[in-house]
């Protein structure tokens, strides 16, 4: 690969344009295509963390998997610096890019091979993706990463079931970082953890962000964690982008009615605040991805929906530094 | 089973739990594998009150609910006293328990998909309660079931009533569970993480529904959750659990503003908070 010349390019590290993913599924006895992601565009800068939020079925995990080429995309491009289209790579070229993008999974224990000792699990990515390293070099790297995530050398000979959920997630983080990736995609890394462990893992991710200047895509439905870790946030609903905004702007001045509803739905651990806000919860539930509403996919639950929302798909527009896909964003 | 029968009954407590313990002996009879799921738990739930129980996984929250309903596994050793309206539930024979469970004390489970019978239409599951417990004839019981579906705000209740659980969304299934818990007009509702399996906007709907039901029916609610945000919204009083014990019990506002126990403080500190202007 010719990425030896690393001029400070103004281009983002990663840029997705009009990304689309469909699944072929059987529904009511017929073969149908389920559009899981539709026309998704965003970018990721170096040393930046982009949060992806949305409820189940919004396409968060599909997005993560498509970026890592774990599932095929059927529309759009994903350009990785300097000029690689991630979606068309094959064979050796794809393998060499894999060390640049790594993933941290939701369930730390399930993501590990139950019959593989932790030492081997951590060594494996190096053997596969960094074959130039000697065994002592690999051993040194395993040891130093173990320390970085707060585990000990004594843990190397143990099996995954011997670890708690929090420890397993630390191993998952170490494993993702083994090959010095430029981009780490985290798919709900906190959602299976208890509150005190969640706080520890969030702190660890924050520490790694700074120490390693990681570029991260952080997928979560845990909005407080997103607020703590992310520079910018992308809001997905039914496979489409509703809003992309700098973190502070998104939480202080949500522009999209869905973003607003999402923020108002998060329970606040403060009785005075929790009982003070008397906003009616959003009505209804997420429609089926097999039959998404026409026009704006959110319109069936949107308190501001008008006729135009049913006939015309709202495009992402820039408003005061936020990008919003809503016809009425200025009025509300 | 050793059940002290001397626990004094305070006038206002609907449910009074004293020195409750649950012990699981090791399979091989040695001390090493034995677990005390609960020890020395005292708590009261007054009529119409919402008591929130919070704690991390394995702290014993669910074990309390299962003890009340007599649903602990057979190898569990229950000790202490659980009085409901002064009647001792610990060690009560099945016949007596069955007159209380589902009618005077109802339960809302965490995962409605596994708590509902997948082979039964919604209307049949719901009307079973008034038919079995209330002795209502089929038509009247079904009418009652439809009223309940309306009461929990299920759209098109007649159509939904004819469907099976898998045809409903997660939020709708949880509404059905709540309807099933309410159908016999219980005095006490036990809810075990009733919104954990739901998305956040649907969670907000279900929490609003639980609040509405409390106001409308006056039923007491014993709410188990790991989310301090949920108890902040719903509970009158809160018990904080750790390692099978209640480490602190206080009024909602007092607990959040003046936590006494160190663990409560650390739990509050660890709880991520959304900073919002609105």
Interface residues (C-beta under 8 A of the other chain):
Chain A: X55 X56 X194 X195 X196 X198 X199 X202 X221 X222 X223 X224 X225 X227 X228 X251 X252 X253 X261 X262 X263 X264 X265 X266 X267 X268 X269 X270 X271 X272 X273 X274 X275 X277 X280 X281 X282 X283 X285 X286
Chain B: X56 X57 X169 X171 X172 X199 X200 X201 X202 X203 X204 X205 X207 X208 X226 X227 X228 X229 X230 X232 X233 X252 X253 X256 X266 X267 X268 X269 X270 X271 X272 X273 X274 X275 X276 X277 X278
